[in-house]
């Protein structure tokens, strides 16, 4: 089964912040981050249960090469992506989003 991906506004804002940050360093980093995020989204879309459990109903997948993880919830036919969380942020900061 292929799940429908839904990125909440909070996740899109996090992505925008990360892309802007890396664009100030080097455009190649932005391109690689985009590639790695798409790669992670495809992996969880195909098989969301391969990812690690975080808390009740939520899972995570790390973004390769970068200090980010996607946190998401698996529903019947959808995967809801809550944030793109930086590993150094306070754990659980995203729960009220």
N, C-alpha and C positions, 0 to 999 in steps of 0.2 A: 504494500500500500504506500502511495506517495501522499504525504500530508501537505495541506495548504500552509504556507508560511505567512504569518502576520507579524509585522514589526510595529510595536507600539511607538507612539510619538517620542517617548522617553528614549527608546533604543535608537531612533533616527537622530535625535539630538546628540546622544553619546557618540554615534558614528561621525557626525558632523564635527564635533569637538576634536575627536581623534584625527580626522583627516586634516583639519586646519592646523593642528599641532605639528603633524609630520610634514605638512607642506612648507612649513617654515624651516625645516631641516633639509629636506631634499625630496623632490617630486617622485623619485624612484621609490621612496619609502611609502608614499601614499598609494602608488600603484600596487606595491606588494601587499599593503594592508587590505586594499580592496579585494585583491585576488584571494588572500587568506580568509577574509570574512565570507566571501562567496563560497569558497571551498568548504568552510565549516557549516554554512547554511545548507549546502547540498548534502553534506554527510548526515546532518540531523533530519533533513527532510526525508531522506531515504530510509534511515533507521535511527530514530531518536533514542531508542533504548540502549544504544551502544555508549551513550554518554553517562557521566557520573551523576548520581543523585545528590542534591544539595539539601533540600528540606522537603517536607510533604508537598508533593505536586510539582516541584521544580527540579530541573536538571541543569547541567552546565557542560560546555565544551570549550576548551582552550583554543585560542587563536595561535597557530604555530608562528614562531619567531617573535611574537609581540606579547607584551604583558597584559593581555586582555582575555576575557572569556565572555561568551554569550550565555546568558541565563534565560531559560525558557520553560514553558509549561506545555505539556503534551495533552491535548484534548482528543476527542473522538476522531476528528478529521483535520484538525488544525494544530499547528505549533505556534504558540504565542511567544515571541521574543520580547522580553521585558527590558533589560539593559545590555549594553556592551560595557562590561565592568572592568575597570583597571584592577590588577591584582593588588595594588598598594592602597586602594580605597578601603574604608571601614567596611568589614563584612556586614551584609544585610542592609546596607544603606538604600538599596533599591526596593525593598519590600513594600514601602508605602507609595510607590509610584503608580 
